[in-house]
Structure formats: C-alpha cells, structure tokens
Amino acid sequence: LVTTNEATQVTTSSARLNGDLTWLGTASSVTVSSVWGTTSETDPEAYSYETTSENMTSLGPFYFDLSDLSPGTTYYYRAKAVGDGTSWGVERSFTTLATPPSVTTDSASDVTTNSARLNGNLTSLGTASSVQVSFEWWVTDQPVSTTTSQTMAATGAFYFDLSALSPGTSYHYRAKAVVGDGNPVYGSDKPFNSR
C-alpha cells in the first residue's frame, strides 16, 4: 500500500513529490515512483510522466524532485508502488509559483513649484498577461499616497502627473506593479524637490 502526500518545496520551476510506503504486502521489496502531468487523470496509467523508480525494502516516506516546470501551472500526481502487484495513492495537485512582474523607478521630470511627472518602467510582466502599475509618493514622516493605477499588457514606460505639490519640498516616490490580489513589487526610491 502507498499514499500520496502533499508536494513540498514548490517554486516557480520545481517541486518535491512526496509519498509513503505503508505496507509491503507479500513482497520483500517494492519499487516506488510517482506519475505526474498537467491534467487530472482517473486512470493512473494515463499520466504523461513518471519519475525514476526507487527500490524500498522497508516501510517509510520517499520523495522525488521535479525540475524544469512551468511557472503558474497546476500539476497532478500520484504515488506508485510495484511489488506483487501495483498500488496507487490518491491523486493530488500543486501549482507552481507565478513569476512576479518587475518594475523600475525613473527620475522625475517636468518638476515645477507645484507639479511633477513621476516616471517608471515595467521591465517584465512575469507570467501575467497584464499588470497594474502605479506610484507611491510621500514626504518624509508623512503618510504614503498612491496614484491611480493603470493596466499594462506589455512592458514599457509609464508615468503619472502629480499636481498640488508644495513649493520647495522634498518628495520621494517609487514605481509599483501588482498582479490581481498578489503581493506588489516596487522599484527603488527616487527623491525630487519641487522648485
């Protein structure tokens, strides 16, 4: 008998498939492996891939490390044991982590006494088809404000025109990119002084 355990060490391109040999049956040794693929299968023989097998002579856990997986993709797998017959664990699944977008903060331009253009560059969408970009800006020891976000479906420059600034004041800002409800990523902090 064999059980399929939860996958661990899941990254954007790798994961560890875990299983547990719980009974040898009448066999003195058992060969264990995991079958896996990108579609759910009711027939254990239908999975696209199988890990290298490992021989076990006693009960206990086993694992197989997968690599070269695609980011943001769901995979399905089962543990398999072959002795005096073949046993399968239940199907489980895991989803590799998505690659986050990346963004840089460029220098402010068109700075006047009461306005400035904040500039950024979306350098990668990661594995997303679109990214929400905006800017956070603030004066030291003051609350952070966020500009209206805009959707970008391709890499490139973006900007936001700030107004109603205080003359002769030091401001800070950074570009921000986020996919859906995910964690935002930021460019570096760029200061500028209104005139």
Backbone as JSON, one array per atom type, in Angstrom:
{
  "sequence": "LVTTNEATQVTTSSARLNGDLTWLGTASSVTVSSVWGTTSETDPEAYSYETTSENMTSLGPFYFDLSDLSPGTTYYYRAKAVGDGTSWGVERSFTTLATPPSVTTDSASDVTTNSARLNGNLTSLGTASSVQVSFEWWVTDQPVSTTTSQTMAATGAFYFDLSALSPGTSYHYRAKAVVGDGNPVYGSDKPFNSR",
  "N": [[0.84, -1.18, 0.0], [0.42, 2.28, -0.69], [0.7, 5.79, -0.12], [-0.16, 9.05, -1.32], [1.42, 12.01, -0.65], [1.28, 15.52, 0.32], [2.75, 17.86, -1.97], [5.92, 19.46, -1.61], [8.32, 22.15, -1.13], [7.76, 23.82, -3.31], [8.4, 25.81, -6.09], [8.84, 28.38, -8.61], [9.63, 26.77, -10.71], [10.09, 24.18, -9.86], [9.47, 21.26, -7.75], [8.81, 19.07, -4.96], [7.74, 15.81, -4.93], [5.97, 13.85, -2.71], [5.67, 10.71, -1.04], [4.43, 7.77, 0.71], [5.32, 4.63, 1.72], [3.29, 2.27, 2.98], [2.76, -0.4, 3.41], [4.22, -3.51, 2.65], [3.01, -5.7, 1.62], [3.01, -8.97, 0.25], [5.49, -8.88, -0.81], [9.09, -8.82, -0.71], [10.57, -6.66, -1.39], [9.87, -3.44, -2.79], [9.18, -1.42, -5.61], [9.13, 2.03, -5.89], [7.63, 5.02, -7.21], [6.6, 8.13, -8.77], [3.84, 9.19, -10.67], [2.99, 11.73, -13.01], [1.58, 14.81, -14.36], [0.05, 17.43, -16.39], [-2.66, 17.29, -16.46], [-5.63, 16.19, -14.83], [-6.14, 12.8, -13.99], [-8.22, 9.95, -14.14], [-7.47, 7.4, -14.64], [-4.68, 5.85, -13.5], [-2.61, 5.03, -15.15], [-2.53, 6.83, -17.19], [-1.1, 9.19, -16.94], [1.26, 11.66, -18.06], [3.99, 11.55, -17.41], [6.59, 9.81, -15.56], [8.45, 9.44, -12.62], [11.93, 8.55, -11.97], [12.33, 5.28, -10.76], [12.55, 3.87, -7.43], [13.98, 1.51, -5.22], [12.58, -0.08, -2.4], [12.85, -1.67, 0.74], [11.71, -1.56, 3.17], [9.11, -0.04, 5.18], [8.06, 3.4, 4.86], [8.66, 6.98, 4.23], [9.1, 8.51, 0.97], [10.51, 10.43, -1.74], [10.51, 12.52, -4.7], [12.24, 14.79, -6.72], [11.13, 17.27, -8.86], [12.01, 19.18, -11.74], [12.49, 21.97, -14.03], [9.85, 22.84, -14.49], [6.85, 24.61, -15.51], [6.17, 28.03, -14.72], [3.43, 29.11, -12.6], [1.64, 27.0, -13.09], [-0.63, 24.25, -12.84], [-0.09, 21.03, -11.57], [-0.65, 17.49, -11.56], [-0.51, 14.49, -9.63], [0.41, 11.11, -8.56], [1.41, 8.74, -6.12], [3.18, 5.68, -6.66], [3.48, 2.15, -6.3], [5.18, -0.86, -6.86], [5.12, -4.24, -6.42], [4.32, -7.36, -5.53], [2.24, -7.0, -7.49], [0.52, -3.9, -8.33], [0.17, -0.77, -6.73], [-1.59, 2.26, -6.1], [-1.46, 5.64, -4.95], [-3.8, 8.22, -3.89], [-4.88, 10.84, -6.15], [-3.19, 13.93, -6.14], [-2.58, 17.5, -6.24], [-0.57, 20.35, -7.21], [0.38, 23.78, -7.55], [2.72, 25.55, -9.37], [4.68, 28.39, -8.43], [3.89, 31.68, -9.56], [5.76, 33.8, -11.76], [6.77, 36.9, -10.63], [5.99, 40.3, -11.72], [8.34, 42.82, -12.85], [9.68, 46.06, -12.07], [10.96, 49.35, -12.62], [11.99, 52.45, -11.11], [12.1, 55.58, -12.54], [13.78, 58.76, -12.96], [12.17, 61.75, -11.81], [10.43, 64.1, -13.89], [9.83, 67.28, -15.59], [9.54, 69.01, -13.36], [8.07, 71.41, -11.29], [7.11, 74.28, -9.3], [4.81, 73.33, -8.14], [4.12, 70.88, -9.29], [4.88, 67.68, -10.85], [6.22, 65.12, -12.97], [5.99, 61.74, -12.5], [7.96, 58.96, -13.26], [8.16, 55.66, -14.57], [9.11, 52.23, -15.35], [7.9, 49.34, -16.68], [9.46, 46.45, -16.64], [9.17, 43.71, -16.91], [6.47, 41.45, -17.32], [6.33, 39.17, -15.91], [4.76, 36.09, -15.35], [2.26, 36.94, -15.91], [-0.59, 38.12, -17.84], [-1.37, 40.71, -17.83], [-0.63, 43.7, -15.97], [-1.05, 45.75, -13.09], [-0.02, 49.03, -12.73], [1.39, 51.7, -10.81], [2.21, 54.54, -8.72], [3.79, 55.1, -5.58], [3.99, 57.81, -3.37], [5.49, 60.26, -1.21], [6.14, 62.52, 1.54], [8.82, 62.82, 3.79], [8.19, 61.33, 6.95], [5.49, 61.6, 6.63], [2.19, 60.34, 5.7], [1.94, 57.74, 3.2], [1.0, 58.2, -0.17], [-0.9, 56.93, -2.95], [-0.92, 56.77, -6.45], [-3.45, 56.79, -9.05], [-4.04, 53.62, -10.49], [-2.93, 51.97, -13.51], [-3.56, 49.74, -16.24], [-1.31, 47.53, -17.77], [-0.42, 45.66, -20.58], [1.86, 45.02, -21.79], [5.43, 45.36, -21.68], [7.16, 48.44, -20.81], [7.46, 52.08, -20.68], [5.85, 54.16, -18.22], [3.84, 56.77, -16.71], [2.9, 59.32, -14.29], [1.23, 62.32, -13.67], [1.75, 64.49, -11.12], [0.08, 66.93, -9.12], [-0.62, 69.99, -7.29], [1.47, 70.19, -5.44], [3.68, 71.17, -2.76], [5.64, 74.1, -2.78], [9.25, 74.06, -2.89], [9.75, 71.63, -1.52], [10.83, 68.42, -0.37], [10.3, 65.43, -1.96], [9.53, 61.91, -2.14], [9.37, 58.98, -4.17], [8.2, 55.86, -5.65], [7.99, 53.36, -8.16], [5.33, 51.01, -8.69], [4.13, 47.69, -9.07], [1.61, 45.26, -9.6], [-0.09, 42.13, -9.65], [-3.34, 41.22, -9.94], [-4.65, 40.14, -6.88], [-2.22, 39.78, -5.77], [1.08, 40.02, -4.18], [2.58, 43.22, -4.17], [5.27, 44.51, -6.24], [8.16, 46.61, -6.19], [9.87, 49.48, -7.52], [13.01, 51.22, -7.04], [13.48, 53.76, -4.5], [13.03, 57.11, -5.36], [14.1, 60.38, -4.97], [12.87, 63.8, -5.25], [12.87, 67.38, -5.58], [10.46, 69.86, -5.27], [10.22, 73.04, -6.93]],
  "CA": [[0.0, 0.0, 0.0], [1.19, 3.52, -0.81], [-0.1, 7.0, -0.05], [0.38, 10.24, -1.96], [1.43, 13.11, 0.31], [1.33, 16.87, -0.27], [4.01, 18.31, -2.55], [6.63, 20.47, -0.82], [9.42, 22.88, -1.8], [7.25, 24.27, -4.61], [8.92, 27.1, -6.55], [8.33, 28.71, -9.94], [10.01, 25.77, -11.72], [10.43, 22.88, -9.27], [8.64, 20.8, -6.63], [9.13, 17.75, -4.43], [6.59, 14.92, -4.79], [6.17, 13.02, -1.52], [4.81, 9.55, -0.87], [4.71, 6.97, 1.91], [5.05, 3.2, 1.57], [2.67, 1.92, 4.26], [2.7, -1.85, 3.57], [4.93, -4.22, 1.59], [2.23, -6.83, 1.15], [3.77, -10.22, 0.3], [6.79, -8.68, -1.47], [10.23, -8.5, 0.15], [10.98, -5.31, -1.79], [8.88, -2.75, -3.61], [9.69, -0.3, -6.4], [8.23, 3.17, -5.77], [7.83, 6.15, -8.12], [5.42, 9.0, -8.86], [3.4, 9.55, -12.02], [2.56, 13.12, -12.94], [1.3, 15.51, -15.6], [-0.67, 18.7, -16.24], [-4.11, 17.05, -16.47], [-6.13, 15.23, -13.84], [-6.4, 11.52, -14.63], [-8.87, 8.92, -13.34], [-6.68, 6.2, -14.88], [-3.3, 6.15, -13.1], [-1.68, 4.73, -16.25], [-2.67, 7.83, -18.25], [-0.26, 10.38, -16.72], [2.26, 11.85, -19.12], [5.37, 11.35, -16.97], [6.85, 9.02, -14.37], [9.79, 9.68, -12.07], [12.8, 7.39, -11.84], [11.87, 4.44, -9.65], [13.46, 3.63, -6.3], [13.67, 0.26, -4.54], [12.43, 0.02, -0.94], [12.66, -2.96, 1.42], [11.03, -1.31, 4.44], [8.1, 1.0, 5.11], [8.51, 4.74, 5.16], [8.44, 8.02, 3.23], [10.01, 8.66, -0.16], [10.21, 11.65, -2.49], [11.16, 12.73, -5.99], [12.32, 16.21, -7.03], [10.89, 17.65, -10.25], [12.59, 20.47, -12.15], [12.1, 22.44, -15.37], [8.41, 23.01, -14.58], [6.42, 25.93, -15.99], [5.61, 28.86, -13.64], [1.99, 29.36, -12.57], [0.96, 25.87, -13.73], [-1.09, 23.2, -11.93], [0.34, 19.67, -11.91], [-1.35, 16.42, -10.85], [0.42, 13.38, -9.42], [0.07, 10.0, -7.66], [2.48, 7.81, -5.75], [3.01, 4.36, -7.25], [4.33, 1.1, -5.72], [5.09, -2.11, -7.6], [5.72, -5.4, -5.76], [3.5, -8.45, -6.04], [1.09, -6.22, -7.93], [0.75, -2.45, -8.38], [-0.71, 0.01, -5.88], [-1.54, 3.7, -6.39], [-2.03, 6.58, -3.99], [-4.81, 9.11, -4.47], [-4.33, 11.96, -6.92], [-3.05, 15.25, -5.52], [-2.11, 18.51, -7.18], [0.1, 21.55, -6.72], [0.56, 24.81, -8.57], [3.99, 26.24, -9.25], [4.55, 29.82, -8.17], [3.97, 32.55, -10.72], [6.88, 34.73, -11.78], [6.22, 38.24, -10.44], [6.48, 41.32, -12.64], [9.43, 43.67, -12.34], [9.46, 47.45, -12.41], [12.0, 50.28, -12.17], [11.6, 53.84, -10.91], [12.96, 56.51, -13.26], [13.83, 60.1, -12.37], [11.04, 62.65, -12.07], [10.67, 65.11, -14.93], [8.88, 68.42, -15.63], [9.31, 69.44, -11.98], [7.83, 72.84, -11.11], [6.87, 74.6, -7.89], [3.65, 72.61, -7.6], [3.79, 69.68, -10.06], [6.0, 66.86, -11.32], [5.85, 63.88, -13.65], [6.64, 60.55, -11.98], [8.24, 58.06, -14.37], [8.53, 54.28, -14.25], [9.25, 51.34, -16.49], [7.56, 47.94, -16.44], [10.51, 45.73, -17.37], [8.72, 42.34, -17.15], [5.14, 41.1, -16.82], [6.41, 37.87, -15.25], [3.89, 35.13, -16.02], [0.91, 37.53, -16.03], [-0.93, 38.7, -19.14], [-1.47, 42.15, -17.61], [-0.11, 44.15, -14.68], [-1.49, 47.08, -12.66], [1.12, 49.85, -12.33], [1.08, 52.98, -10.18], [3.34, 55.09, -7.95], [3.62, 55.55, -4.21], [4.79, 59.0, -3.14], [5.36, 60.73, 0.16], [7.1, 63.42, 2.18], [9.35, 62.15, 4.98], [7.36, 61.37, 8.16], [4.07, 61.8, 6.26], [1.59, 59.13, 5.13], [2.21, 57.44, 1.79], [-0.12, 58.3, -1.1], [-0.76, 56.09, -4.14], [-1.58, 57.32, -7.63], [-4.39, 55.9, -9.73], [-3.32, 52.58, -11.22], [-3.27, 51.75, -14.91], [-3.29, 48.38, -16.67], [-0.37, 47.39, -18.88], [-0.35, 44.3, -21.12], [3.19, 44.87, -22.4], [6.45, 46.12, -20.96], [7.38, 49.78, -21.33], [7.45, 53.22, -19.76], [4.57, 54.72, -17.8], [4.07, 57.97, -15.89], [1.74, 59.94, -13.67], [1.48, 63.74, -13.42], [1.31, 64.96, -9.81], [-0.17, 68.37, -9.01], [-0.91, 70.48, -5.93], [2.61, 69.99, -4.57], [4.12, 72.35, -2.0], [6.92, 74.59, -3.3], [10.46, 73.87, -2.1], [9.57, 70.47, -0.64], [11.48, 67.19, -0.81], [9.37, 64.31, -2.12], [10.06, 60.61, -2.52], [8.39, 58.13, -4.84], [8.68, 54.61, -6.23], [7.04, 52.67, -9.03], [4.7, 49.84, -8.07], [3.45, 46.79, -10.01], [0.91, 44.19, -8.89], [-0.96, 41.28, -10.47], [-4.52, 40.8, -9.2], [-4.57, 40.34, -5.44], [-0.89, 39.32, -5.35], [1.96, 40.97, -3.49], [3.17, 44.19, -5.1], [6.72, 44.67, -6.34], [8.46, 48.04, -6.23], [11.15, 49.99, -7.96], [13.76, 51.9, -5.98], [13.01, 55.07, -4.01], [13.65, 58.24, -6.07], [13.69, 61.68, -4.41], [12.93, 65.01, -6.07], [12.48, 68.59, -4.86], [9.68, 70.85, -6.01], [11.02, 74.27, -7.03]],
  "C": [[0.88, 1.23, 0.0], [0.24, 4.7, -0.71], [0.62, 8.13, -0.77], [0.29, 11.38, -0.95], [1.52, 14.45, -0.42], [2.72, 17.17, -0.84], [4.61, 19.4, -1.66], [7.7, 21.13, -1.68], [9.01, 23.34, -3.2], [7.79, 25.65, -4.91], [8.28, 27.42, -7.9], [8.59, 27.6, -10.94], [10.33, 24.4, -11.15], [9.47, 22.54, -8.13], [9.12, 19.43, -6.2], [7.83, 16.96, -4.25], [6.88, 13.94, -3.66], [5.17, 11.87, -1.48], [5.2, 8.79, 0.38], [4.34, 5.52, 1.61], [4.55, 2.69, 2.92], [2.55, 0.41, 4.48], [3.39, -2.51, 2.39], [4.08, -5.34, 0.97], [3.04, -8.11, 1.27], [5.15, -10.09, -0.33], [7.87, -8.37, -0.44], [10.79, -7.12, -0.18], [9.96, -4.75, -2.76], [9.57, -1.63, -4.38], [8.67, 0.84, -6.33], [8.62, 4.26, -6.78], [6.62, 7.07, -7.99], [5.12, 9.24, -10.33], [2.82, 10.95, -11.94], [2.31, 13.69, -14.33], [0.49, 16.76, -15.33], [-2.18, 18.53, -16.34], [-4.46, 16.02, -15.41], [-6.53, 13.95, -14.56], [-7.13, 10.58, -13.67], [-8.14, 7.59, -13.49], [-5.22, 6.49, -14.53], [-2.27, 5.9, -14.21], [-1.63, 5.84, -17.29], [-1.81, 9.08, -18.05], [0.86, 10.45, -17.76], [3.67, 11.45, -18.7], [5.43, 10.44, -15.74], [8.28, 9.27, -13.92], [10.63, 8.41, -12.16], [12.37, 6.58, -10.62], [12.97, 4.22, -8.62], [13.03, 2.35, -5.59], [13.61, 0.46, -3.03], [12.18, -1.38, -0.36], [11.99, -2.8, 2.78], [10.05, -0.15, 4.25], [8.7, 2.37, 5.39], [8.28, 5.71, 4.03], [9.47, 7.95, 2.1], [9.63, 9.93, -0.91], [10.98, 11.67, -3.8], [11.11, 14.23, -6.29], [12.11, 16.44, -8.52], [11.52, 19.0, -10.53], [12.1, 20.8, -13.56], [10.58, 22.52, -15.56], [8.08, 24.42, -15.06], [5.83, 26.74, -14.83], [4.1, 29.0, -13.75], [1.16, 28.25, -13.2], [0.56, 24.84, -12.68], [-0.68, 21.83, -12.46], [-0.41, 18.68, -11.02], [-0.41, 15.22, -10.73], [-0.16, 12.33, -8.48], [1.35, 9.25, -7.33], [2.14, 6.43, -6.31], [3.96, 3.38, -6.58], [4.08, -0.2, -6.47], [5.84, -3.2, -6.83], [5.06, -6.63, -6.34], [2.16, -7.86, -6.48], [1.44, -4.74, -7.88], [-0.29, -1.74, -7.52], [-0.51, 1.49, -6.2], [-2.06, 4.49, -5.2], [-3.09, 7.42, -4.67], [-4.13, 10.23, -5.24], [-4.28, 13.22, -6.06], [-2.55, 16.23, -6.57], [-1.35, 19.62, -6.46], [0.21, 22.52, -7.88], [1.88, 25.52, -8.34], [3.74, 27.74, -9.07], [4.64, 30.6, -9.48], [5.21, 33.43, -10.62], [6.33, 36.15, -11.64], [6.71, 39.21, -11.52], [7.68, 42.05, -12.04], [9.27, 45.08, -12.89], [10.63, 48.28, -11.9], [11.4, 51.67, -12.01], [12.59, 54.73, -11.64], [12.86, 57.89, -12.62], [12.6, 60.92, -12.75], [11.42, 63.68, -13.12], [9.62, 66.21, -14.82], [8.54, 68.92, -14.23], [9.16, 70.95, -11.92], [7.63, 73.11, -9.62], [5.75, 73.75, -7.3], [3.26, 71.35, -8.38], [5.05, 68.94, -10.48], [5.44, 65.64, -12.04], [6.68, 62.74, -13.05], [6.78, 59.54, -13.11], [8.66, 56.68, -13.88], [8.63, 53.46, -15.51], [8.9, 49.92, -16.06], [8.51, 47.11, -17.29], [10.15, 44.27, -17.64], [7.31, 42.16, -16.58], [5.18, 39.82, -15.99], [5.57, 36.87, -16.03], [2.48, 35.67, -16.21], [0.68, 38.07, -17.45], [-1.11, 40.21, -19.04], [-1.08, 42.48, -16.18], [-0.69, 45.52, -14.37], [-0.27, 47.86, -12.16], [0.63, 51.17, -11.74], [2.34, 53.48, -9.49], [2.89, 55.33, -6.51], [4.51, 56.77, -4.02], [4.51, 59.56, -1.76], [6.4, 61.8, 0.47], [7.55, 62.72, 3.46], [8.48, 62.41, 6.2], [5.89, 61.69, 7.88], [3.51, 60.5, 5.68], [1.91, 58.98, 3.64], [0.92, 57.57, 0.98], [0.16, 57.42, -2.32], [-1.53, 56.71, -5.29], [-2.6, 56.32, -8.17], [-3.61, 54.88, -10.54], [-3.78, 52.51, -12.67], [-2.86, 50.33, -15.28], [-2.34, 48.38, -17.86], [-0.31, 45.92, -19.28], [0.96, 44.04, -21.83], [4.17, 45.7, -21.58], [6.58, 47.51, -21.58], [7.26, 50.84, -20.25], [6.0, 53.6, -19.41], [4.84, 55.92, -16.9], [2.76, 58.4, -15.24], [2.11, 61.38, -13.34], [0.87, 64.13, -12.07], [1.07, 66.46, -9.86], [-0.44, 68.72, -7.56], [0.22, 70.16, -4.96], [2.95, 71.28, -3.85], [5.47, 72.8, -2.53], [8.08, 74.31, -2.34], [10.4, 72.7, -1.13], [10.25, 69.25, -1.23], [10.48, 66.04, -0.8], [10.15, 63.03, -2.45], [8.97, 59.85, -3.26], [9.05, 56.86, -5.36], [7.57, 54.01, -7.08], [6.55, 51.4, -8.36], [4.02, 49.02, -9.16], [2.83, 45.65, -9.23], [0.03, 43.43, -9.88], [-2.12, 40.82, -9.58], [-4.43, 41.15, -7.73], [-3.21, 39.91, -4.89], [-0.11, 40.4, -4.61], [2.57, 41.93, -4.49], [4.7, 44.1, -5.11], [6.98, 46.15, -6.59], [9.79, 48.3, -6.92], [11.84, 50.69, -6.8], [13.14, 53.25, -5.65], [13.76, 56.17, -4.75], [13.18, 59.55, -5.43], [13.67, 62.77, -5.49], [12.46, 66.18, -5.22], [11.65, 69.49, -5.76], [10.42, 72.19, -5.93], [10.47, 75.38, -6.13]]
}
